[in-house]
Amino acid sequence: MHQDLKKNKYKIFRNFLDKEEIRNTKEIERKKINSLESKNYVEWDDPKLWELICNNKIKQVLNNVFKEDYYYMHDSTVINNELGNELTWHRDNTCRRMGYF
């Protein structure tokens, strides 16, 4: 796995998430899409998102890839999004909630 990531810069994990994890991801996406205008749903306050972020399978992959500490940068997107859309995928500024990088 590590060689594939080094060579191709990505790795596809087929059947990585189970049915419940996929269902939770779709539910988070639906809530986010429904609240884009009203802003009444914040995905990082949703325990189901944290279950996905803290998923042991994901942590195991990260532990295999990174031999040093790694950090979650408090930014998650679960929306199937088009490039150029108003939602961004990068994190190079201060966390608006916590006030630091």
C-alpha atoms as an extended CHARMM CRD file, in Angstrom:
* protein
*
       101  EXT
         1         1  MET       CA              0.0000000000        0.0000000000        0.0000000000  PROA      1               0.0000000000
         2         2  HSD       CA              2.7120000000        2.4830000000        0.9510000000  PROA      2               0.0000000000
         3         3  GLN       CA              4.5030000000        1.9760000000       -2.4020000000  PROA      3               0.0000000000
         4         4  ASP       CA              1.2590000000        2.6520000000       -4.3030000000  PROA      4               0.0000000000
         5         5  LEU       CA              0.8080000000        5.9300000000       -2.4520000000  PROA      5               0.0000000000
         6         6  LYS       CA              4.4040000000        6.9650000000       -3.0950000000  PROA      6               0.0000000000
         7         7  LYS       CA              4.2460000000        6.0880000000       -6.7770000000  PROA      7               0.0000000000
         8         8  ASN       CA              0.7320000000        7.2760000000       -7.6980000000  PROA      8               0.0000000000
         9         9  LYS       CA              0.0770000000        9.8590000000       -4.9170000000  PROA      9               0.0000000000
        10        10  TYR       CA             -3.3050000000        8.2540000000       -4.2310000000  PROA      10              0.0000000000
        11        11  LYS       CA             -4.7600000000        4.9050000000       -3.3100000000  PROA      11              0.0000000000
        12        12  ILE       CA             -8.2640000000        3.5630000000       -3.8980000000  PROA      12              0.0000000000
        13        13  PHE       CA             -9.6330000000        1.4780000000       -1.0420000000  PROA      13              0.0000000000
        14        14  ARG       CA            -12.5070000000       -0.5580000000       -2.3810000000  PROA      14              0.0000000000
        15        15  ASN       CA            -15.2420000000       -1.4710000000        0.1380000000  PROA      15              0.0000000000
        16        16  PHE       CA            -13.4340000000        0.5680000000        2.7840000000  PROA      16              0.0000000000
        17        17  LEU       CA            -16.5110000000        1.9060000000        4.5450000000  PROA      17              0.0000000000
        18        18  ASP       CA            -19.2840000000       -0.4250000000        5.6490000000  PROA      18              0.0000000000
        19        19  LYS       CA            -22.9750000000        0.1640000000        4.8880000000  PROA      19              0.0000000000
        20        20  GLU       CA            -23.6490000000        2.0370000000        8.1280000000  PROA      20              0.0000000000
        21        21  GLU       CA            -20.6600000000        4.3520000000        7.5790000000  PROA      21              0.0000000000
        22        22  ILE       CA            -21.8330000000        5.0860000000        4.0500000000  PROA      22              0.0000000000
        23        23  ARG       CA            -25.3790000000        5.7000000000        5.2950000000  PROA      23              0.0000000000
        24        24  ASN       CA            -24.0270000000        8.1360000000        7.9230000000  PROA      24              0.0000000000
        25        25  THR       CA            -21.9390000000        9.9530000000        5.3110000000  PROA      25              0.0000000000
        26        26  LYS       CA            -24.9670000000       10.3480000000        3.0570000000  PROA      26              0.0000000000
        27        27  GLU       CA            -27.0500000000       11.5870000000        5.9890000000  PROA      27              0.0000000000
        28        28  ILE       CA            -24.4360000000       14.2310000000        6.8510000000  PROA      28              0.0000000000
        29        29  GLU       CA            -24.3070000000       15.2870000000        3.1950000000  PROA      29              0.0000000000
        30        30  ARG       CA            -28.1120000000       15.5570000000        3.0210000000  PROA      30              0.0000000000
        31        31  LYS       CA            -28.2380000000       17.6740000000        6.1840000000  PROA      31              0.0000000000
        32        32  LYS       CA            -25.4820000000       19.9370000000        4.8660000000  PROA      32              0.0000000000
        33        33  ILE       CA            -27.1250000000       20.4140000000        1.4630000000  PROA      33              0.0000000000
        34        34  ASN       CA            -30.4840000000       21.1570000000        3.0980000000  PROA      34              0.0000000000
        35        35  SER       CA            -28.8960000000       23.8090000000        5.3140000000  PROA      35              0.0000000000
        36        36  LEU       CA            -26.6810000000       25.6100000000        2.7810000000  PROA      36              0.0000000000
        37        37  GLU       CA            -28.9340000000       28.6610000000        2.7990000000  PROA      37              0.0000000000
        38        38  SER       CA            -30.2680000000       28.5190000000        6.3500000000  PROA      38              0.0000000000
        39        39  LYS       CA            -26.8790000000       27.6030000000        7.8980000000  PROA      39              0.0000000000
        40        40  ASN       CA            -28.7270000000       25.7680000000       10.6990000000  PROA      40              0.0000000000
        41        41  TYR       CA            -26.5400000000       22.6440000000       10.4820000000  PROA      41              0.0000000000
        42        42  VAL       CA            -22.8270000000       22.5870000000       11.2510000000  PROA      42              0.0000000000
        43        43  GLU       CA            -21.3560000000       19.2510000000       10.3120000000  PROA      43              0.0000000000
        44        44  TRP       CA            -18.4610000000       19.3380000000       12.8040000000  PROA      44              0.0000000000
        45        45  ASP       CA            -21.0240000000       19.4830000000       15.6190000000  PROA      45              0.0000000000
        46        46  ASP       CA            -22.5210000000       16.2180000000       14.3670000000  PROA      46              0.0000000000
        47        47  PRO       CA            -21.3260000000       13.1510000000       16.3420000000  PROA      47              0.0000000000
        48        48  LYS       CA            -21.7060000000       11.0290000000       13.2010000000  PROA      48              0.0000000000
        49        49  LEU       CA            -19.0420000000       13.0980000000       11.4340000000  PROA      49              0.0000000000
        50        50  TRP       CA            -16.6660000000       12.5770000000       14.3520000000  PROA      50              0.0000000000
        51        51  GLU       CA            -17.3260000000        8.8350000000       14.1860000000  PROA      51              0.0000000000
        52        52  LEU       CA            -16.1230000000        8.9620000000       10.5740000000  PROA      52              0.0000000000
        53        53  ILE       CA            -13.1300000000       11.1860000000       11.3040000000  PROA      53              0.0000000000
        54        54  CYS       CA            -12.0460000000        8.9970000000       14.2320000000  PROA      54              0.0000000000
        55        55  ASN       CA            -12.7240000000        5.7770000000       12.3290000000  PROA      55              0.0000000000
        56        56  ASN       CA            -10.1170000000        3.1610000000       13.2790000000  PROA      56              0.0000000000
        57        57  LYS       CA             -9.7100000000        2.0440000000        9.6550000000  PROA      57              0.0000000000
        58        58  ILE       CA             -8.8070000000        5.5980000000        8.6130000000  PROA      58              0.0000000000
        59        59  LYS       CA             -6.4350000000        5.9850000000       11.5470000000  PROA      59              0.0000000000
        60        60  GLN       CA             -4.7480000000        2.6950000000       10.6620000000  PROA      60              0.0000000000
        61        61  VAL       CA             -4.1280000000        3.8700000000        7.0860000000  PROA      61              0.0000000000
        62        62  LEU       CA             -2.7490000000        7.1880000000        8.3530000000  PROA      62              0.0000000000
        63        63  ASN       CA             -0.5020000000        5.3930000000       10.8430000000  PROA      63              0.0000000000
        64        64  ASN       CA              0.8770000000        3.2770000000        7.9990000000  PROA      64              0.0000000000
        65        65  VAL       CA              1.4980000000        6.3040000000        5.7600000000  PROA      65              0.0000000000
        66        66  PHE       CA              2.8350000000        8.8020000000        8.2840000000  PROA      66              0.0000000000
        67        67  LYS       CA              5.6230000000        7.6500000000       10.5420000000  PROA      67              0.0000000000
        68        68  GLU       CA              5.3920000000       10.8810000000       12.5390000000  PROA      68              0.0000000000
        69        69  ASP       CA              2.5190000000       12.7130000000       14.2100000000  PROA      69              0.0000000000
        70        70  TYR       CA             -0.3050000000       13.9370000000       11.9980000000  PROA      70              0.0000000000
        71        71  TYR       CA             -3.1430000000       16.2860000000       12.8280000000  PROA      71              0.0000000000
        72        72  TYR       CA             -6.7480000000       16.8410000000       11.8710000000  PROA      72              0.0000000000
        73        73  MET       CA             -7.0940000000       20.4470000000       10.7110000000  PROA      73              0.0000000000
        74        74  HSD       CA            -10.7560000000       20.9170000000       11.7190000000  PROA      74              0.0000000000
        75        75  ASP       CA            -12.1030000000       21.0040000000        8.1870000000  PROA      75              0.0000000000
        76        76  SER       CA            -14.3210000000       18.3180000000        6.6950000000  PROA      76              0.0000000000
        77        77  THR       CA            -16.3860000000       18.2230000000        3.5460000000  PROA      77              0.0000000000
        78        78  VAL       CA            -18.8900000000       15.4660000000        2.9130000000  PROA      78              0.0000000000
        79        79  ILE       CA            -20.6140000000       17.1100000000       -0.0310000000  PROA      79              0.0000000000
        80        80  ASN       CA            -20.0880000000       15.8120000000       -3.5430000000  PROA      80              0.0000000000
        81        81  ASN       CA            -18.8490000000       19.1560000000       -4.8200000000  PROA      81              0.0000000000
        82        82  GLU       CA            -17.8560000000       20.5850000000       -8.2050000000  PROA      82              0.0000000000
        83        83  LEU       CA            -14.5750000000       22.4370000000       -8.6510000000  PROA      83              0.0000000000
        84        84  GLY       CA            -15.1290000000       26.1750000000       -8.6290000000  PROA      84              0.0000000000
        85        85  ASN       CA            -18.1340000000       25.9010000000       -6.3260000000  PROA      85              0.0000000000
        86        86  GLU       CA            -18.4250000000       28.3280000000       -3.3940000000  PROA      86              0.0000000000
        87        87  LEU       CA            -17.2750000000       25.6250000000       -0.9490000000  PROA      87              0.0000000000
        88        88  THR       CA            -13.5250000000       25.2230000000       -0.6930000000  PROA      88              0.0000000000
        89        89  TRP       CA            -11.2980000000       22.2430000000       -0.0190000000  PROA      89              0.0000000000
        90        90  HSD       CA             -8.1610000000       23.8840000000        1.3260000000  PROA      90              0.0000000000
        91        91  ARG       CA             -7.0200000000       24.9620000000        4.7450000000  PROA      91              0.0000000000
        92        92  ASP       CA             -4.3640000000       27.6640000000        4.9180000000  PROA      92              0.0000000000
        93        93  ASN       CA             -5.8620000000       30.1270000000        7.3540000000  PROA      93              0.0000000000
        94        94  THR       CA             -6.6610000000       30.3670000000       11.0310000000  PROA      94              0.0000000000
        95        95  CYS       CA             -9.4540000000       28.1920000000       12.3560000000  PROA      95              0.0000000000
        96        96  ARG       CA            -12.4530000000       30.4900000000       12.6450000000  PROA      96              0.0000000000
        97        97  ARG       CA            -13.7270000000       28.5510000000       15.6290000000  PROA      97              0.0000000000
        98        98  MET       CA            -10.6010000000       27.8800000000       17.6340000000  PROA      98              0.0000000000
        99        99  GLY       CA             -8.5330000000       30.9180000000       16.5550000000  PROA      99              0.0000000000
       100       100  TYR       CA             -5.3070000000       29.1220000000       15.6670000000  PROA      100             0.0000000000
       101       101  PHE       CA             -3.8670000000       26.8460000000       12.9650000000  PROA      101             0.0000000000
